Amino acid sequence: MIAMTMHQGTKLAFEDRGVAEPAFVFVHGWTCDRSPFAPQAEHFAQRRRVVSVDLRGHGESDKPAGSYPIAAYADDVAHSIPRT
């Protein structure tokens, strides 16, 4: 199920499934989104928690104007992993 969170005024889309820590976190590359990870996320969620994110400017996340520095991506990923 797709979830949304707001971080510094930017809506971020992610999926959080499965249980058991530590979680697997799938982060896509440039110009992609979380969808290529769907088969892996489904497989690993049977035994682990899996979080797949859409980075800002990608997929179902907001596409704010301006630059997208790596530090912002890292901060977004950290914010997109709900605490259990």
HTML snippet that shows the backbone in 3Dmol.js (N, CA, C, O; Angstrom):
<script src="https://3Dmol.org/build/3Dmol-min.js"></script>
<div id="view" style="width:600px;height:400px;position:relative"></div>
<script>
const pdb = `
ATOM      1  N   MET A   1       0.840  -1.168   0.000  1.00  0.00           N
ATOM      2  CA  MET A   1       0.000   0.000   0.000  1.00  0.00           C
ATOM      3  C   MET A   1       0.893   1.241   0.000  1.00  0.00           C
ATOM      4  O   MET A   1       1.877   1.313   0.736  1.00  0.00           O
ATOM      5  N   ILE A   2       0.538   2.202  -0.825  1.00  0.00           N
ATOM      6  CA  ILE A   2       1.309   3.438  -0.926  1.00  0.00           C
ATOM      7  C   ILE A   2       0.939   4.353   0.232  1.00  0.00           C
ATOM      8  O   ILE A   2      -0.238   4.551   0.533  1.00  0.00           O
ATOM      9  N   ALA A   3       1.944   4.900   0.868  1.00  0.00           N
ATOM     10  CA  ALA A   3       1.756   5.864   1.936  1.00  0.00           C
ATOM     11  C   ALA A   3       2.423   7.169   1.522  1.00  0.00           C
ATOM     12  O   ALA A   3       3.288   7.185   0.647  1.00  0.00           O
ATOM     13  N   MET A   4       2.020   8.240   2.147  1.00  0.00           N
ATOM     14  CA  MET A   4       2.602   9.551   1.885  1.00  0.00           C
ATOM     15  C   MET A   4       3.018  10.181   3.201  1.00  0.00           C
ATOM     16  O   MET A   4       2.374   9.986   4.231  1.00  0.00           O
ATOM     17  N   THR A   5       4.084  10.926   3.153  1.00  0.00           N
ATOM     18  CA  THR A   5       4.511  11.708   4.300  1.00  0.00           C
ATOM     19  C   THR A   5       4.970  13.068   3.781  1.00  0.00           C
ATOM     20  O   THR A   5       5.389  13.188   2.630  1.00  0.00           O
ATOM     21  N   MET A   6       4.890  14.081   4.624  1.00  0.00           N
ATOM     22  CA  MET A   6       5.377  15.416   4.261  1.00  0.00           C
ATOM     23  C   MET A   6       6.695  15.650   4.971  1.00  0.00           C
ATOM     24  O   MET A   6       6.829  15.387   6.166  1.00  0.00           O
ATOM     25  N   HIS A   7       7.657  16.142   4.228  1.00  0.00           N
ATOM     26  CA  HIS A   7       8.954  16.458   4.808  1.00  0.00           C
ATOM     27  C   HIS A   7       9.442  17.766   4.212  1.00  0.00           C
ATOM     28  O   HIS A   7       9.686  17.856   3.009  1.00  0.00           O
ATOM     29  N   GLN A   8       9.582  18.763   5.043  1.00  0.00           N
ATOM     30  CA  GLN A   8      10.045  20.087   4.630  1.00  0.00           C
ATOM     31  C   GLN A   8       9.253  20.606   3.437  1.00  0.00           C
ATOM     32  O   GLN A   8       9.815  21.157   2.491  1.00  0.00           O
ATOM     33  N   GLY A   9       7.933  20.419   3.499  1.00  0.00           N
ATOM     34  CA  GLY A   9       7.044  20.927   2.466  1.00  0.00           C
ATOM     35  C   GLY A   9       6.963  20.078   1.214  1.00  0.00           C
ATOM     36  O   GLY A   9       6.320  20.486   0.247  1.00  0.00           O
ATOM     37  N   THR A  10       7.589  18.916   1.194  1.00  0.00           N
ATOM     38  CA  THR A  10       7.575  18.035   0.026  1.00  0.00           C
ATOM     39  C   THR A  10       6.875  16.727   0.387  1.00  0.00           C
ATOM     40  O   THR A  10       7.221  16.077   1.374  1.00  0.00           O
ATOM     41  N   LYS A  11       5.889  16.349  -0.424  1.00  0.00           N
ATOM     42  CA  LYS A  11       5.184  15.092  -0.217  1.00  0.00           C
ATOM     43  C   LYS A  11       6.049  13.966  -0.768  1.00  0.00           C
ATOM     44  O   LYS A  11       6.486  14.012  -1.918  1.00  0.00           O
ATOM     45  N   LEU A  12       6.290  12.956   0.060  1.00  0.00           N
ATOM     46  CA  LEU A  12       7.111  11.811  -0.317  1.00  0.00           C
ATOM     47  C   LEU A  12       6.261  10.550  -0.301  1.00  0.00           C
ATOM     48  O   LEU A  12       5.544  10.291   0.666  1.00  0.00           O
ATOM     49  N   ALA A  13       6.342   9.764  -1.374  1.00  0.00           N
ATOM     50  CA  ALA A  13       5.597   8.504  -1.474  1.00  0.00           C
ATOM     51  C   ALA A  13       6.518   7.351  -1.100  1.00  0.00           C
ATOM     52  O   ALA A  13       7.705   7.358  -1.429  1.00  0.00           O
ATOM     53  N   PHE A  14       5.963   6.366  -0.414  1.00  0.00           N
ATOM     54  CA  PHE A  14       6.731   5.184  -0.058  1.00  0.00           C
ATOM     55  C   PHE A  14       5.778   4.030   0.195  1.00  0.00           C
ATOM     56  O   PHE A  14       4.579   4.229   0.391  1.00  0.00           O
ATOM     57  N   GLU A  15       6.322   2.824   0.188  1.00  0.00           N
ATOM     58  CA  GLU A  15       5.597   1.632   0.590  1.00  0.00           C
ATOM     59  C   GLU A  15       6.326   1.018   1.770  1.00  0.00           C
ATOM     60  O   GLU A  15       7.555   0.946   1.789  1.00  0.00           O
ATOM     61  N   ASP A  16       5.566   0.582   2.740  1.00  0.00           N
ATOM     62  CA  ASP A  16       6.119  -0.036   3.946  1.00  0.00           C
ATOM     63  C   ASP A  16       5.353  -1.326   4.160  1.00  0.00           C
ATOM     64  O   ASP A  16       4.159  -1.296   4.455  1.00  0.00           O
ATOM     65  N   ARG A  17       6.026  -2.458   4.015  1.00  0.00           N
ATOM     66  CA  ARG A  17       5.349  -3.748   4.162  1.00  0.00           C
ATOM     67  C   ARG A  17       6.229  -4.736   4.908  1.00  0.00           C
ATOM     68  O   ARG A  17       7.432  -4.537   5.071  1.00  0.00           O
ATOM     69  N   GLY A  18       5.589  -5.800   5.353  1.00  0.00           N
ATOM     70  CA  GLY A  18       6.315  -6.826   6.075  1.00  0.00           C
ATOM     71  C   GLY A  18       6.573  -6.433   7.518  1.00  0.00           C
ATOM     72  O   GLY A  18       6.154  -5.372   7.981  1.00  0.00           O
ATOM     73  N   VAL A  19       7.268  -7.307   8.208  1.00  0.00           N
ATOM     74  CA  VAL A  19       7.596  -7.090   9.626  1.00  0.00           C
ATOM     75  C   VAL A  19       9.015  -7.585   9.870  1.00  0.00           C
ATOM     76  O   VAL A  19       9.653  -8.146   8.979  1.00  0.00           O
ATOM     77  N   ALA A  20       9.474  -7.380  11.031  1.00  0.00           N
ATOM     78  CA  ALA A  20      10.788  -7.827  11.503  1.00  0.00           C
ATOM     79  C   ALA A  20      11.890  -6.864  11.087  1.00  0.00           C
ATOM     80  O   ALA A  20      12.004  -6.459   9.930  1.00  0.00           O
ATOM     81  N   GLU A  21      12.673  -6.526  12.060  1.00  0.00           N
ATOM     82  CA  GLU A  21      13.800  -5.633  11.852  1.00  0.00           C
ATOM     83  C   GLU A  21      15.075  -6.457  11.746  1.00  0.00           C
ATOM     84  O   GLU A  21      15.110  -7.573  12.264  1.00  0.00           O
ATOM     85  N   PRO A  22      16.097  -5.973  11.115  1.00  0.00           N
ATOM     86  CA  PRO A  22      16.162  -4.668  10.477  1.00  0.00           C
ATOM     87  C   PRO A  22      15.419  -4.660   9.144  1.00  0.00           C
ATOM     88  O   PRO A  22      15.235  -5.696   8.505  1.00  0.00           O
ATOM     89  N   ALA A  23      15.002  -3.476   8.750  1.00  0.00           N
ATOM     90  CA  ALA A  23      14.255  -3.319   7.502  1.00  0.00           C
ATOM     91  C   ALA A  23      15.207  -3.277   6.313  1.00  0.00           C
ATOM     92  O   ALA A  23      16.343  -2.817   6.424  1.00  0.00           O
ATOM     93  N   PHE A  24      14.724  -3.763   5.182  1.00  0.00           N
ATOM     94  CA  PHE A  24      15.388  -3.540   3.896  1.00  0.00           C
ATOM     95  C   PHE A  24      14.826  -2.231   3.366  1.00  0.00           C
ATOM     96  O   PHE A  24      13.615  -2.015   3.407  1.00  0.00           O
ATOM     97  N   VAL A  25      15.684  -1.363   2.872  1.00  0.00           N
ATOM     98  CA  VAL A  25      15.243  -0.090   2.296  1.00  0.00           C
ATOM     99  C   VAL A  25      15.695  -0.057   0.843  1.00  0.00           C
ATOM    100  O   VAL A  25      16.890  -0.117   0.556  1.00  0.00           O
ATOM    101  N   PHE A  26      14.740   0.039  -0.066  1.00  0.00           N
ATOM    102  CA  PHE A  26      15.034   0.096  -1.493  1.00  0.00           C
ATOM    103  C   PHE A  26      14.960   1.540  -1.955  1.00  0.00           C
ATOM    104  O   PHE A  26      13.933   2.202  -1.806  1.00  0.00           O
ATOM    105  N   VAL A  27      16.068   2.025  -2.520  1.00  0.00           N
ATOM    106  CA  VAL A  27      16.162   3.397  -3.021  1.00  0.00           C
ATOM    107  C   VAL A  27      16.573   3.329  -4.484  1.00  0.00           C
ATOM    108  O   VAL A  27      17.624   2.781  -4.818  1.00  0.00           O
ATOM    109  N   HIS A  28      15.756   3.878  -5.339  1.00  0.00           N
ATOM    110  CA  HIS A  28      15.994   3.833  -6.786  1.00  0.00           C
ATOM    111  C   HIS A  28      17.078   4.808  -7.223  1.00  0.00           C
ATOM    112  O   HIS A  28      17.503   5.672  -6.457  1.00  0.00           O
ATOM    113  N   GLY A  29      17.512   4.656  -8.457  1.00  0.00           N
ATOM    114  CA  GLY A  29      18.498   5.552  -9.050  1.00  0.00           C
ATOM    115  C   GLY A  29      17.849   6.727  -9.764  1.00  0.00           C
ATOM    116  O   GLY A  29      16.631   6.907  -9.736  1.00  0.00           O
ATOM    117  N   TRP A  30      18.684   7.506 -10.395  1.00  0.00           N
ATOM    118  CA  TRP A  30      18.261   8.710 -11.085  1.00  0.00           C
ATOM    119  C   TRP A  30      17.254   8.378 -12.180  1.00  0.00           C
ATOM    120  O   TRP A  30      17.429   7.400 -12.906  1.00  0.00           O
ATOM    121  N   THR A  31      16.206   9.181 -12.304  1.00  0.00           N
ATOM    122  CA  THR A  31      15.106   9.092 -13.274  1.00  0.00           C
ATOM    123  C   THR A  31      14.228   7.859 -13.109  1.00  0.00           C
ATOM    124  O   THR A  31      13.444   7.552 -14.007  1.00  0.00           O
ATOM    125  N   CYS A  32      14.330   7.153 -12.010  1.00  0.00           N
ATOM    126  CA  CYS A  32      13.508   5.958 -11.782  1.00  0.00           C
ATOM    127  C   CYS A  32      12.495   6.224 -10.670  1.00  0.00           C
ATOM    128  O   CYS A  32      12.321   7.361 -10.233  1.00  0.00           O
ATOM    129  N   ASP A  33      11.845   5.184 -10.231  1.00  0.00           N
ATOM    130  CA  ASP A  33      10.968   5.226  -9.068  1.00  0.00           C
ATOM    131  C   ASP A  33      11.037   3.872  -8.368  1.00  0.00           C
ATOM    132  O   ASP A  33      11.860   3.027  -8.720  1.00  0.00           O
ATOM    133  N   ARG A  34      10.181   3.673  -7.391  1.00  0.00           N
ATOM    134  CA  ARG A  34      10.253   2.447  -6.591  1.00  0.00           C
ATOM    135  C   ARG A  34       9.715   1.218  -7.314  1.00  0.00           C
ATOM    136  O   ARG A  34       9.953   0.100  -6.855  1.00  0.00           O
ATOM    137  N   SER A  35       9.003   1.378  -8.421  1.00  0.00           N
ATOM    138  CA  SER A  35       8.305   0.257  -9.063  1.00  0.00           C
ATOM    139  C   SER A  35       9.205  -0.921  -9.474  1.00  0.00           C
ATOM    140  O   SER A  35       8.756  -2.061  -9.355  1.00  0.00           O
ATOM    141  N   PRO A  36      10.438  -0.722  -9.945  1.00  0.00           N
ATOM    142  CA  PRO A  36      11.253  -1.898 -10.300  1.00  0.00           C
ATOM    143  C   PRO A  36      11.565  -2.818  -9.114  1.00  0.00           C
ATOM    144  O   PRO A  36      11.934  -3.977  -9.308  1.00  0.00           O
ATOM    145  N   PHE A  37      11.419  -2.309  -7.903  1.00  0.00           N
ATOM    146  CA  PHE A  37      11.698  -3.117  -6.717  1.00  0.00           C
ATOM    147  C   PHE A  37      10.510  -3.951  -6.263  1.00  0.00           C
ATOM    148  O   PHE A  37      10.633  -4.707  -5.300  1.00  0.00           O
ATOM    149  N   ALA A  38       9.358  -3.836  -6.928  1.00  0.00           N
ATOM    150  CA  ALA A  38       8.141  -4.522  -6.467  1.00  0.00           C
ATOM    151  C   ALA A  38       8.342  -6.027  -6.275  1.00  0.00           C
ATOM    152  O   ALA A  38       7.944  -6.549  -5.234  1.00  0.00           O
ATOM    153  N   PRO A  39       8.943  -6.753  -7.235  1.00  0.00           N
ATOM    154  CA  PRO A  39       9.121  -8.194  -7.013  1.00  0.00           C
ATOM    155  C   PRO A  39      10.018  -8.513  -5.805  1.00  0.00           C
ATOM    156  O   PRO A  39       9.731  -9.428  -5.033  1.00  0.00           O
ATOM    157  N   GLN A  40      11.094  -7.753  -5.657  1.00  0.00           N
ATOM    158  CA  GLN A  40      11.990  -7.993  -4.518  1.00  0.00           C
ATOM    159  C   GLN A  40      11.291  -7.636  -3.203  1.00  0.00           C
ATOM    160  O   GLN A  40      11.412  -8.359  -2.214  1.00  0.00           O
ATOM    161  N   ALA A  41      10.567  -6.527  -3.201  1.00  0.00           N
ATOM    162  CA  ALA A  41       9.871  -6.111  -1.982  1.00  0.00           C
ATOM    163  C   ALA A  41       8.846  -7.157  -1.577  1.00  0.00           C
ATOM    164  O   ALA A  41       8.733  -7.489  -0.397  1.00  0.00           O
ATOM    165  N   GLU A  42       8.101  -7.678  -2.538  1.00  0.00           N
ATOM    166  CA  GLU A  42       7.110  -8.713  -2.239  1.00  0.00           C
ATOM    167  C   GLU A  42       7.789  -9.958  -1.649  1.00  0.00           C
ATOM    168  O   GLU A  42       7.310 -10.533  -0.671  1.00  0.00           O
ATOM    169  N   HIS A  43       8.890 -10.355  -2.246  1.00  0.00           N
ATOM    170  CA  HIS A  43       9.610 -11.541  -1.767  1.00  0.00           C
ATOM    171  C   HIS A  43      10.145 -11.347  -0.346  1.00  0.00           C
ATOM    172  O   HIS A  43       9.881 -12.162   0.538  1.00  0.00           O
ATOM    173  N   PHE A  44      10.884 -10.285  -0.136  1.00  0.00           N
ATOM    174  CA  PHE A  44      11.529 -10.083   1.162  1.00  0.00           C
ATOM    175  C   PHE A  44      10.539  -9.728   2.269  1.00  0.00           C
ATOM    176  O   PHE A  44      10.813  -9.979   3.442  1.00  0.00           O
ATOM    177  N   ALA A  45       9.385  -9.144   1.910  1.00  0.00           N
ATOM    178  CA  ALA A  45       8.392  -8.771   2.923  1.00  0.00           C
ATOM    179  C   ALA A  45       7.771  -9.991   3.593  1.00  0.00           C
ATOM    180  O   ALA A  45       7.102  -9.857   4.617  1.00  0.00           O
ATOM    181  N   GLN A  46       7.980 -11.156   3.040  1.00  0.00           N
ATOM    182  CA  GLN A  46       7.477 -12.371   3.683  1.00  0.00           C
ATOM    183  C   GLN A  46       8.235 -12.663   4.983  1.00  0.00           C
ATOM    184  O   GLN A  46       7.726 -13.348   5.870  1.00  0.00           O
ATOM    185  N   ARG A  47       9.459 -12.131   5.081  1.00  0.00           N
ATOM    186  CA  ARG A  47      10.272 -12.416   6.267  1.00  0.00           C
ATOM    187  C   ARG A  47      10.853 -11.178   6.937  1.00  0.00           C
ATOM    188  O   ARG A  47      11.352 -11.255   8.059  1.00  0.00           O
ATOM    189  N   ARG A  48      10.792 -10.052   6.264  1.00  0.00           N
ATOM    190  CA  ARG A  48      11.394  -8.817   6.780  1.00  0.00           C
ATOM    191  C   ARG A  48      10.496  -7.633   6.461  1.00  0.00           C
ATOM    192  O   ARG A  48       9.610  -7.704   5.610  1.00  0.00           O
ATOM    193  N   ARG A  49      10.753  -6.562   7.161  1.00  0.00           N
ATOM    194  CA  ARG A  49      10.117  -5.291   6.820  1.00  0.00           C
ATOM    195  C   ARG A  49      10.843  -4.728   5.606  1.00  0.00           C
ATOM    196  O   ARG A  49      12.070  -4.788   5.533  1.00  0.00           O
ATOM    197  N   VAL A  50      10.092  -4.180   4.653  1.00  0.00           N
ATOM    198  CA  VAL A  50      10.658  -3.616   3.429  1.00  0.00           C
ATOM    199  C   VAL A  50      10.044  -2.237   3.202  1.00  0.00           C
ATOM    200  O   VAL A  50       8.822  -2.089   3.189  1.00  0.00           O
ATOM    201  N   VAL A  51      10.894  -1.236   3.025  1.00  0.00           N
ATOM    202  CA  VAL A  51      10.443   0.116   2.714  1.00  0.00           C
ATOM    203  C   VAL A  51      11.028   0.489   1.354  1.00  0.00           C
ATOM    204  O   VAL A  51      12.242   0.435   1.157  1.00  0.00           O
ATOM    205  N   SER A  52      10.151   0.869   0.415  1.00  0.00           N
ATOM    206  CA  SER A  52      10.565   1.308  -0.923  1.00  0.00           C
ATOM    207  C   SER A  52      10.123   2.753  -1.081  1.00  0.00           C
ATOM    208  O   SER A  52       8.953   3.068  -0.862  1.00  0.00           O
ATOM    209  N   VAL A  53      11.031   3.626  -1.453  1.00  0.00           N
ATOM    210  CA  VAL A  53      10.718   5.059  -1.504  1.00  0.00           C
ATOM    211  C   VAL A  53      10.762   5.591  -2.935  1.00  0.00           C
ATOM    212  O   VAL A  53      11.475   5.074  -3.795  1.00  0.00           O
ATOM    213  N   ASP A  54       9.971   6.641  -3.156  1.00  0.00           N
ATOM    214  CA  ASP A  54      10.097   7.480  -4.348  1.00  0.00           C
ATOM    215  C   ASP A  54      10.789   8.758  -3.880  1.00  0.00           C
ATOM    216  O   ASP A  54      10.220   9.527  -3.105  1.00  0.00           O
ATOM    217  N   LEU A  55      11.998   8.980  -4.344  1.00  0.00           N
ATOM    218  CA  LEU A  55      12.713  10.194  -3.974  1.00  0.00           C
ATOM    219  C   LEU A  55      11.985  11.433  -4.515  1.00  0.00           C
ATOM    220  O   LEU A  55      11.218  11.336  -5.473  1.00  0.00           O
ATOM    221  N   ARG A  56      12.227  12.581  -3.904  1.00  0.00           N
ATOM    222  CA  ARG A  56      11.626  13.819  -4.407  1.00  0.00           C
ATOM    223  C   ARG A  56      11.954  13.970  -5.887  1.00  0.00           C
ATOM    224  O   ARG A  56      13.069  13.690  -6.326  1.00  0.00           O
ATOM    225  N   GLY A  57      10.960  14.418  -6.643  1.00  0.00           N
ATOM    226  CA  GLY A  57      11.151  14.603  -8.072  1.00  0.00           C
ATOM    227  C   GLY A  57      10.949  13.336  -8.881  1.00  0.00           C
ATOM    228  O   GLY A  57      11.142  13.351 -10.097  1.00  0.00           O
ATOM    229  N   HIS A  58      10.566  12.245  -8.243  1.00  0.00           N
ATOM    230  CA  HIS A  58      10.427  10.946  -8.910  1.00  0.00           C
ATOM    231  C   HIS A  58       9.122  10.274  -8.506  1.00  0.00           C
ATOM    232  O   HIS A  58       8.596  10.514  -7.419  1.00  0.00           O
ATOM    233  N   GLY A  59       8.608   9.428  -9.394  1.00  0.00           N
ATOM    234  CA  GLY A  59       7.431   8.632  -9.078  1.00  0.00           C
ATOM    235  C   GLY A  59       6.267   9.457  -8.583  1.00  0.00           C
ATOM    236  O   GLY A  59       5.902  10.460  -9.197  1.00  0.00           O
ATOM    237  N   GLU A  60       5.684   9.039  -7.476  1.00  0.00           N
ATOM    238  CA  GLU A  60       4.512   9.703  -6.929  1.00  0.00           C
ATOM    239  C   GLU A  60       4.849  10.776  -5.891  1.00  0.00           C
ATOM    240  O   GLU A  60       3.943  11.364  -5.301  1.00  0.00           O
ATOM    241  N   SER A  61       6.121  11.033  -5.665  1.00  0.00           N
ATOM    242  CA  SER A  61       6.523  12.108  -4.759  1.00  0.00           C
ATOM    243  C   SER A  61       6.417  13.452  -5.483  1.00  0.00           C
ATOM    244  O   SER A  61       6.394  13.516  -6.712  1.00  0.00           O
ATOM    245  N   ASP A  62       6.353  14.531  -4.679  1.00  0.00           N
ATOM    246  CA  ASP A  62       6.316  15.870  -5.262  1.00  0.00           C
ATOM    247  C   ASP A  62       7.562  16.150  -6.083  1.00  0.00           C
ATOM    248  O   ASP A  62       8.615  15.542  -5.887  1.00  0.00           O
ATOM    249  N   LYS A  63       7.412  17.079  -6.999  1.00  0.00           N
ATOM    250  CA  LYS A  63       8.515  17.511  -7.854  1.00  0.00           C
ATOM    251  C   LYS A  63       8.723  19.012  -7.661  1.00  0.00           C
ATOM    252  O   LYS A  63       8.358  19.813  -8.522  1.00  0.00           O
ATOM    253  N   PRO A  64       9.313  19.385  -6.523  1.00  0.00           N
ATOM    254  CA  PRO A  64       9.487  20.812  -6.239  1.00  0.00           C
ATOM    255  C   PRO A  64      10.514  21.452  -7.177  1.00  0.00           C
ATOM    256  O   PRO A  64      11.418  20.787  -7.683  1.00  0.00           O
ATOM    257  N   ALA A  65      10.350  22.744  -7.389  1.00  0.00           N
ATOM    258  CA  ALA A  65      11.311  23.497  -8.200  1.00  0.00           C
ATOM    259  C   ALA A  65      12.642  23.572  -7.468  1.00  0.00           C
ATOM    260  O   ALA A  65      12.686  23.506  -6.239  1.00  0.00           O
ATOM    261  N   GLY A  66      13.706  23.707  -8.211  1.00  0.00           N
ATOM    262  CA  GLY A  66      15.029  23.853  -7.619  1.00  0.00           C
ATOM    263  C   GLY A  66      15.869  22.610  -7.776  1.00  0.00           C
ATOM    264  O   GLY A  66      15.489  21.661  -8.463  1.00  0.00           O
ATOM    265  N   SER A  67      17.007  22.632  -7.134  1.00  0.00           N
ATOM    266  CA  SER A  67      17.950  21.514  -7.240  1.00  0.00           C
ATOM    267  C   SER A  67      17.562  20.406  -6.266  1.00  0.00           C
ATOM    268  O   SER A  67      16.834  20.632  -5.299  1.00  0.00           O
ATOM    269  N   TYR A  68      18.056  19.223  -6.540  1.00  0.00           N
ATOM    270  CA  TYR A  68      17.819  18.062  -5.698  1.00  0.00           C
ATOM    271  C   TYR A  68      19.169  17.503  -5.251  1.00  0.00           C
ATOM    272  O   TYR A  68      19.642  16.515  -5.812  1.00  0.00           O
ATOM    273  N   PRO A  69      19.791  18.121  -4.252  1.00  0.00           N
ATOM    274  CA  PRO A  69      21.106  17.643  -3.823  1.00  0.00           C
ATOM    275  C   PRO A  69      21.012  16.280  -3.130  1.00  0.00           C
ATOM    276  O   PRO A  69      19.979  15.933  -2.557  1.00  0.00           O
ATOM    277  N   ILE A  70      22.089  15.528  -3.191  1.00  0.00           N
ATOM    278  CA  ILE A  70      22.151  14.208  -2.582  1.00  0.00           C
ATOM    279  C   ILE A  70      21.790  14.271  -1.096  1.00  0.00           C
ATOM    280  O   ILE A  70      21.120  13.373  -0.586  1.00  0.00           O
ATOM    281  N   ALA A  71      22.219  15.303  -0.412  1.00  0.00           N
ATOM    282  CA  ALA A  71      21.904  15.428   1.010  1.00  0.00           C
ATOM    283  C   ALA A  71      20.397  15.498   1.243  1.00  0.00           C
ATOM    284  O   ALA A  71      19.905  14.954   2.232  1.00  0.00           O
ATOM    285  N   ALA A  72      19.656  16.155   0.355  1.00  0.00           N
ATOM    286  CA  ALA A  72      18.197  16.218   0.485  1.00  0.00           C
ATOM    287  C   ALA A  72      17.586  14.840   0.277  1.00  0.00           C
ATOM    288  O   ALA A  72      16.656  14.457   0.986  1.00  0.00           O
ATOM    289  N   TYR A  73      18.106  14.094  -0.694  1.00  0.00           N
ATOM    290  CA  TYR A  73      17.619  12.731  -0.914  1.00  0.00           C
ATOM    291  C   TYR A  73      17.840  11.879   0.339  1.00  0.00           C
ATOM    292  O   TYR A  73      16.935  11.170   0.779  1.00  0.00           O
ATOM    293  N   ALA A  74      19.016  11.949   0.897  1.00  0.00           N
ATOM    294  CA  ALA A  74      19.334  11.154   2.082  1.00  0.00           C
ATOM    295  C   ALA A  74      18.411  11.522   3.240  1.00  0.00           C
ATOM    296  O   ALA A  74      17.933  10.646   3.960  1.00  0.00           O
ATOM    297  N   ASP A  75      18.164  12.802   3.416  1.00  0.00           N
ATOM    298  CA  ASP A  75      17.277  13.264   4.468  1.00  0.00           C
ATOM    299  C   ASP A  75      15.844  12.772   4.227  1.00  0.00           C
ATOM    300  O   ASP A  75      15.156  12.368   5.165  1.00  0.00           O
ATOM    301  N   ASP A  76      15.402  12.809   2.971  1.00  0.00           N
ATOM    302  CA  ASP A  76      14.081  12.314   2.616  1.00  0.00           C
ATOM    303  C   ASP A  76      13.937  10.831   2.931  1.00  0.00           C
ATOM    304  O   ASP A  76      12.922  10.402   3.480  1.00  0.00           O
ATOM    305  N   VAL A  77      14.961  10.047   2.580  1.00  0.00           N
ATOM    306  CA  VAL A  77      14.917   8.607   2.848  1.00  0.00           C
ATOM    307  C   VAL A  77      14.806   8.356   4.346  1.00  0.00           C
ATOM    308  O   VAL A  77      13.982   7.550   4.778  1.00  0.00           O
ATOM    309  N   ALA A  78      15.614   9.026   5.128  1.00  0.00           N
ATOM    310  CA  ALA A  78      15.568   8.855   6.576  1.00  0.00           C
ATOM    311  C   ALA A  78      14.201   9.224   7.131  1.00  0.00           C
ATOM    312  O   ALA A  78      13.713   8.573   8.055  1.00  0.00           O
ATOM    313  N   HIS A  79      13.580  10.257   6.583  1.00  0.00           N
ATOM    314  CA  HIS A  79      12.274  10.687   7.049  1.00  0.00           C
ATOM    315  C   HIS A  79      11.165   9.737   6.595  1.00  0.00           C
ATOM    316  O   HIS A  79      10.140   9.624   7.268  1.00  0.00           O
ATOM    317  N   SER A  80      11.354   9.054   5.466  1.00  0.00           N
ATOM    318  CA  SER A  80      10.315   8.186   4.906  1.00  0.00           C
ATOM    319  C   SER A  80      10.218   6.828   5.579  1.00  0.00           C
ATOM    320  O   SER A  80       9.297   6.065   5.287  1.00  0.00           O
ATOM    321  N   ILE A  81      11.125   6.513   6.453  1.00  0.00           N
ATOM    322  CA  ILE A  81      11.087   5.214   7.123  1.00  0.00           C
ATOM    323  C   ILE A  81      10.379   5.402   8.464  1.00  0.00           C
ATOM    324  O   ILE A  81      10.981   5.848   9.440  1.00  0.00           O
ATOM    325  N   PRO A  82       9.086   5.053   8.496  1.00  0.00           N
ATOM    326  CA  PRO A  82       8.341   5.229   9.750  1.00  0.00           C
ATOM    327  C   PRO A  82       8.966   4.416  10.872  1.00  0.00           C
ATOM    328  O   PRO A  82       9.422   3.293  10.658  1.00  0.00           O
ATOM    329  N   ARG A  83       8.985   4.972  12.032  1.00  0.00           N
ATOM    330  CA  ARG A  83       9.527   4.275  13.195  1.00  0.00           C
ATOM    331  C   ARG A  83       8.517   3.254  13.669  1.00  0.00           C
ATOM    332  O   ARG A  83       7.320   3.540  13.721  1.00  0.00           O
ATOM    333  N   THR A  84       8.979   2.079  14.013  1.00  0.00           N
ATOM    334  CA  THR A  84       8.055   1.047  14.498  1.00  0.00           C
ATOM    335  C   THR A  84       8.082   0.967  16.000  1.00  0.00           C
ATOM    336  O   THR A  84       7.368   0.155  16.588  1.00  0.00           O
TER     337      THR A  84
END
`;
const viewer = $3Dmol.createViewer("view");
viewer.addModel(pdb, "pdb");
viewer.setStyle({}, {cartoon: {color: "spectrum"}});
viewer.zoomTo();
viewer.render();
</script>
